[in-house]
Amino acid sequence: MVYTIEPESFDSLEKAWRKLLAVCSTNHIFLTPQWQKAWWQTFGNGSELMLLSIYRSTELFGIIPLMRQGKTISFIGSSDVCDYMDFIVHRGQEATVFSHLLDYLEPMEWNAIDLRSLLPDSLGLSHFAPLAKQMNYLVEVVKEDVSPQLMLPSNWETYLSQLEGKDRRELRRKLRRLDKMKSTRFYTITEKEQMHQSLEDFFELFKLSVGVKAGFMTDQMRCFFNTMAHALAKEGNIRLSFLDVEGIRVASTICFDYEHELYLYNSAYNPEYASFSIGLILKVFCLRDGIFEGKRRFDFLRGAEPYKYDLGGHDIPISRCVITRS
């Protein structure tokens, strides 16, 4: 069988992309065409797009979302906003696809293939790296971060019973305290028609952040959030949740809803209400919704913030794989 590898654009692959993800062993929100296109439109300037398709006859077997900057090839994306990255390959075709990919890349001018944000079961770690090593490339894999995750039980009481005793008691205390406040409301925006104004409210809350978070939301990052959120809203993959106190939005979270899983992506709150733990409680409400809706997993995403473990998260390692010529 003859395999062909061709450079592509996002528009040329959009219809086939989701179909291929459905038969790929790795499938998460950061691999969707909407996410990748939003990132490239915002941050891709200065890099060469190497978005490749791999076909056998007329059947699409692989999408290779790469870019090149100087003599370094990497995934489309960056670790500050793309928690997970990977290849997109039809299940069962990994060895053949990656063998053809390395043959395709070999004559090109590059010094390193730098693959970041890899989950343990990623195709980058499980198939591409071993094959590159077998073909006498130098392969180095290092731990990059952790990503706490939680498999959701069937009901809320079971979830509470799984928490450490002190964490369970503390969470119940904070929920009781919130109940004593006047006029509180939790709700979620998913409709694309309401997304613009709701994002503006999220950005206003983000402006109140302190520390490292305060410098995160640059004009360019705000542009990315807008582009990404509106693209995902069209697919029904984003939830913008709020906690109101006396009619005022005091806390907000952005979650992704994809393939029966919820991803807690970002959050903001008014520090004047910090004593009521509104930021934490809003995250708990999002998690509780996931349980009520029968979601499979709640992914806190990368970073070892203590609250993730207080709410039952368990670490999944995130790795970086660098492949260089021998």
C-alpha positions in Angstrom: 0.0 0.0 0.0 1.2 3.5 -0.9 1.2 6.2 1.9 1.3 9.8 1.0 2.2 12.8 3.3 1.0 16.2 2.4 1.1 19.7 3.9 -2.3 20.9 4.8 -4.3 23.9 6.1 -6.8 23.9 9.0 -9.6 24.5 6.5 -8.6 21.6 4.3 -8.7 19.1 7.2 -11.5 20.4 9.3 -14.2 17.9 8.1 -12.0 14.8 8.4 -10.3 15.9 11.7 -13.0 15.1 14.1 -13.8 11.8 12.4 -10.2 10.7 12.8 -10.1 11.7 16.5 -13.0 9.3 17.1 -10.8 6.4 16.0 -7.6 7.6 17.7 -6.5 6.1 21.0 -5.8 9.6 22.3 -8.6 12.1 22.1 -8.9 15.2 24.2 -10.1 18.8 23.8 -6.6 20.2 23.0 -6.4 18.0 19.9 -9.6 19.3 18.3 -9.3 21.4 15.2 -11.1 24.3 16.9 -8.5 24.5 19.7 -5.5 24.1 17.4 -6.7 26.6 14.9 -7.4 29.2 17.6 -3.9 28.8 19.0 -2.2 29.1 15.6 -4.2 32.2 14.7 -3.2 33.9 17.9 0.4 32.7 18.5 1.6 31.1 15.3 3.3 34.2 13.9 7.0 33.7 13.4 6.7 29.9 13.1 6.4 27.7 10.0 3.2 25.6 10.0 3.9 21.9 9.4 0.3 20.5 9.6 0.6 17.2 7.8 -1.9 14.6 6.6 -1.0 10.9 6.1 -3.2 9.0 3.7 -3.3 5.4 2.5 -5.0 5.7 -0.9 -8.0 7.9 0.0 -8.2 7.0 3.7 -6.9 9.5 6.3 -4.7 7.6 8.8 -2.9 10.5 10.5 -2.9 14.2 11.3 0.5 15.5 12.4 0.1 19.0 14.0 3.6 20.3 14.0 5.4 23.7 13.5 9.0 24.7 13.0 10.9 27.6 14.5 14.5 27.8 13.5 15.8 24.3 13.6 13.4 23.0 16.2 10.2 21.1 15.3 7.4 21.0 17.9 3.7 20.5 18.3 1.3 23.3 17.4 0.7 24.8 20.8 2.5 26.0 24.0 2.6 24.6 27.4 1.2 27.7 29.1 -2.2 27.2 27.5 -2.2 23.7 25.9 -2.2 21.3 28.9 -1.8 18.2 26.7 -0.4 17.7 23.1 0.0 14.7 20.9 -0.3 13.2 17.4 -3.6 12.2 15.9 -3.4 8.7 14.4 -5.9 6.0 13.5 -5.8 3.3 16.1 -3.7 0.3 15.0 -1.8 2.4 12.4 0.7 4.1 14.7 3.8 2.1 13.7 3.3 2.6 10.0 2.3 6.2 10.3 5.3 7.2 12.4 7.8 5.2 10.3 6.6 7.2 7.3 6.7 10.4 9.2 10.3 10.0 10.3 11.3 9.2 6.7 9.5 12.3 5.6 11.2 14.5 8.2 14.7 13.0 7.8 15.9 15.1 4.8 14.6 18.3 6.3 16.7 20.8 8.2 16.2 20.4 11.9 18.2 19.7 15.0 15.5 18.7 17.5 11.9 17.5 17.7 10.7 19.0 21.0 7.4 17.4 22.1 5.9 18.8 25.3 2.8 18.2 27.4 2.7 14.5 26.8 0.4 12.2 28.9 1.7 8.8 29.8 -0.6 7.1 27.2 0.2 9.7 24.5 1.3 8.5 21.1 4.3 10.6 21.4 5.6 8.6 24.3 4.1 5.1 23.6 4.9 4.9 19.8 6.9 7.8 18.3 9.7 8.0 20.9 10.5 4.3 20.9 10.5 4.2 17.1 12.8 7.2 16.9 15.2 5.5 19.4 15.1 2.3 17.3 16.1 4.4 14.3 19.1 5.7 16.1 17.9 9.1 17.1 18.8 10.4 20.5 15.7 10.4 22.7 15.4 12.1 26.1 12.2 12.0 28.2 11.9 14.1 31.3 9.0 14.9 33.7 7.6 18.3 32.9 4.6 18.6 35.4 1.7 16.8 36.9 -2.0 16.9 36.1 -4.3 15.9 38.9 -7.4 14.0 37.8 -10.5 12.5 39.4 -12.6 9.6 38.2 -16.1 10.6 39.1 -18.4 8.3 41.1 -22.1 7.9 40.4 -23.4 10.2 43.1 -22.4 13.1 45.3 -22.4 11.3 48.6 -20.0 8.7 47.3 -17.7 11.5 46.1 -17.7 13.0 49.6 -17.1 9.7 51.2 -13.9 9.3 49.1 -12.3 12.5 50.4 -9.9 12.5 53.3 -11.8 13.1 56.5 -10.4 16.6 57.2 -11.0 17.6 53.5 -14.6 16.4 53.7 -15.3 18.2 56.9 -13.7 21.4 55.6 -15.7 21.3 52.4 -19.0 20.8 54.2 -18.1 23.7 56.5 -17.5 26.0 53.6 -20.7 25.0 51.8 -22.7 25.6 55.0 -21.1 29.0 55.3 -22.0 29.9 51.8 -25.6 28.8 52.4 -25.8 31.5 55.1 -25.1 34.3 52.7 -28.0 36.2 51.2 -29.0 35.5 47.6 -26.3 33.3 46.1 -26.6 31.7 42.7 -24.6 29.2 40.6 -25.2 28.9 36.9 -23.4 28.0 33.7 -23.3 29.7 30.3 -22.9 27.4 27.2 -24.8 29.2 24.5 -22.6 31.0 22.0 -25.0 34.0 21.8 -24.2 34.7 25.5 -20.5 34.0 25.4 -19.2 37.4 24.5 -20.7 39.3 27.5 -20.0 36.5 29.9 -16.3 36.4 28.8 -16.1 40.2 29.4 -17.3 39.5 33.0 -14.7 36.8 33.3 -11.9 39.1 32.1 -13.1 41.8 34.6 -12.8 39.3 37.5 -9.4 38.2 36.1 -8.1 41.8 36.4 -8.6 41.5 40.2 -6.1 38.6 40.3 -2.8 39.0 42.2 0.6 37.3 41.9 1.7 35.3 38.9 -1.9 35.1 37.6 -2.1 38.9 37.4 0.3 39.1 34.5 -1.1 36.2 32.5 -4.0 37.8 30.8 -2.2 40.0 28.2 -4.0 41.5 25.2 -2.8 38.6 23.1 -3.9 36.0 25.7 -7.3 37.7 25.9 -7.6 37.5 22.1 -6.8 33.7 22.3 -9.4 33.1 25.0 -12.0 34.9 22.9 -11.2 33.0 19.7 -10.9 29.7 21.5 -14.1 30.1 23.5 -16.3 31.1 20.6 -15.0 28.3 18.5 -15.6 25.7 21.2 -19.0 27.2 22.0 -20.2 26.4 18.4 -19.4 22.7 19.2 -21.0 22.8 22.6 -17.6 22.1 24.3 -17.2 25.0 26.7 -18.9 26.0 30.0 -18.5 29.4 31.6 -19.8 29.2 35.1 -20.5 31.9 37.6 -21.2 32.4 41.3 -23.3 35.4 42.1 -23.7 37.0 45.4 -26.7 39.5 45.7 -26.8 39.7 41.9 -23.0 40.4 41.5 -20.8 38.0 39.6 -18.0 37.3 42.2 -16.4 34.1 40.8 -16.1 32.4 37.4 -14.6 29.2 35.9 -14.0 28.0 32.4 -14.5 24.3 31.9 -14.4 22.2 28.8 -17.0 19.5 28.2 -15.6 16.9 25.8 -16.1 13.2 25.4 -17.9 12.6 28.7 -15.1 14.5 30.6 -14.9 17.9 32.2 -11.6 19.9 32.1 -11.2 22.7 34.6 -9.2 25.2 32.5 -9.2 28.6 34.3 -10.8 30.6 37.0 -11.1 34.1 38.5 -12.8 35.6 41.5 -13.2 38.9 43.4 -10.7 38.8 46.3 -13.1 40.9 48.5 -15.1 37.7 48.9 -12.1 35.4 49.5 -13.0 34.7 53.1 -16.0 32.8 51.8 -13.8 30.5 49.6 -15.9 31.4 46.6 -13.3 30.3 44.1 -13.0 26.9 45.6 -16.7 26.5 46.0 -17.5 27.4 42.4 -15.0 24.7 41.3 -16.8 22.2 43.6 -20.2 23.1 42.0 -18.7 22.4 38.5 -17.4 19.1 39.8 -20.8 18.3 41.3 -22.5 19.1 38.0 -20.2 16.6 36.4 -21.3 13.9 38.8 -25.0 14.7 38.4 -24.6 14.5 34.6 -22.8 11.2 34.7 -19.4 12.5 33.4 -16.6 10.0 33.5 -13.7 12.2 34.7 -13.0 15.6 36.2 -9.6 16.8 35.0 -8.0 19.6 37.1 -5.4 20.0 34.3 -1.7 20.7 34.9 -0.3 22.2 38.0 0.0 21.0 41.6 -2.2 23.5 43.4 -3.2 22.2 46.8 -6.9 22.6 46.3 -6.9 20.0 43.5 -5.8 17.3 46.1 -8.2 18.6 48.7 -11.0 17.9 46.2 -9.7 14.4 45.5 -7.3 14.8 42.5 -4.6 12.2 41.8 -1.5 13.1 39.9 -0.9 12.0 36.3 2.6 12.8 35.1 3.2 15.1 32.2 6.4 14.6 30.2 8.6 16.3 27.6 10.3 14.3 24.9 13.2 15.7 22.9 14.5 13.8 19.9 17.8 14.9 18.3 20.0 13.5 15.6 22.7 11.2 16.7 
